[in-house]
Amino acid sequence: MKSFPHRYWVEASASADSPVPVASPGLETLLTAPPVEYDGPGDRWSPETLLVAAAADCFVLTFRAVAGASSLAWVDLRCEGEGELNRVERTTRFTGMTIRAFLTIPAGGDVERAARILEKSERTCLVANSLACPVLLEPHVATQGSGPVAKAPRKGPAAGARTER
């Protein structure tokens, strides 16, 4: 990793009725638009979906790093993100986010250890740590060949609690 601080640059521009291209040097340009909830077309990424995607993506990338550092063997991880937008004291903002992580580990793997590594990944995810809203992790761990991924056991008073940011 490079030394801090890290800086990220993007550009967004538009005309009165066009999609908004979002660009960053060396990356594919994304065309965005308002979501359906704001009378947008619903066929493009929006700032709202991009924010939730950033949290889910960061969680997956953080898990990959934490699992590697912890020597956790794993098969695959699927992550669902859901953000809730609401009005609070006349301000529209995200009021909560849920990250549902579905992890498969090799047969015979330690489900509780894998769940702890998912939880550590949520605690160290830089996007989740940068949000003003609470983030709830719902970890689900299964061993390979055991069928559908089931909810992982959680221990302690914080089990299922939203993490205050």
JOURVEN-V705165 format. One record per backbone hydrogen bond with DSSP energy under -0.5 kcal/mol. NH is the residue of the N-H (numbers start at 1). CO is the residue of the C=O. E is the energy in kcal/mol with one decimal. If there is no record, write none. Layout:
NH & CO & E
NH & CO & E
//
This chain:
11 & 23 & -2.5
13 & 21 & -1.2
18 & 15 & -0.7
20 & 32 & -3.1
21 & 13 & -1.0
21 & 19 & -0.7
22 & 30 & -3.2
23 & 11 & -2.9
23 & 21 & -0.5
27 & 24 & -2.3
30 & 22 & -2.4
32 & 20 & -2.7
32 & 30 & -0.6
33 & 45 & -1.9
38 & 35 & -1.8
39 & 36 & -2.3
40 & 35 & -2.5
42 & 34 & -0.9
45 & 31 & -0.7
50 & 46 & -2.7
51 & 47 & -1.9
52 & 48 & -1.9
53 & 49 & -2.7
54 & 50 & -2.5
55 & 51 & -1.8
56 & 52 & -2.3
57 & 53 & -3.2
58 & 54 & -2.5
59 & 55 & -2.1
60 & 56 & -2.1
61 & 57 & -2.6
62 & 58 & -2.8
63 & 59 & -2.9
64 & 60 & -2.4
65 & 61 & -1.7
66 & 62 & -3.0
67 & 63 & -3.4
68 & 64 & -1.8
69 & 65 & -2.5
70 & 66 & -1.8
71 & 68 & -1.1
72 & 67 & -2.7
73 & 71 & -0.6
75 & 104 & -3.2
76 & 104 & -1.3
78 & 102 & -2.4
80 & 100 & -2.8
82 & 98 & -2.3
84 & 96 & -2.9
85 & 83 & -0.5
86 & 93 & -2.6
88 & 86 & -0.5
88 & 91 & -3.1
91 & 88 & -1.4
93 & 86 & -2.6
93 & 91 & -0.5
95 & 84 & -2.9
96 & 84 & -1.0
97 & 134 & -1.7
98 & 82 & -2.9
99 & 136 & -3.1
100 & 80 & -3.2
100 & 98 & -0.6
101 & 99 & -0.7
101 & 138 & -1.9
102 & 78 & -3.4
102 & 100 & -0.5
103 & 101 & -0.7
103 & 140 & -3.3
104 & 76 & -2.8
105 & 142 & -2.7
109 & 106 & -2.2
111 & 109 & -0.9
114 & 110 & -2.3
115 & 111 & -2.3
116 & 112 & -2.1
117 & 113 & -2.0
118 & 114 & -2.0
119 & 115 & -2.3
120 & 116 & -2.4
121 & 117 & -2.0
122 & 118 & -1.9
123 & 119 & -2.1
124 & 120 & -1.6
125 & 121 & -0.6
125 & 122 & -0.8
129 & 125 & -2.5
130 & 126 & -0.8
130 & 127 & -0.9
131 & 127 & -0.7
131 & 128 & -1.0
134 & 95 & -0.6
135 & 163 & -1.4
136 & 97 & -3.0
138 & 99 & -3.1
138 & 136 & -0.5
139 & 137 & -0.6
140 & 101 & -2.6
141 & 150 & -1.3
142 & 103 & -2.3
144 & 105 & -2.8
146 & 143 & -2.3
150 & 141 & -0.6
152 & 139 & -2.1
159 & 156 & -1.5
161 & 158 & -2.5
163 & 135 & -2.4
164 & 162 & -0.6
//
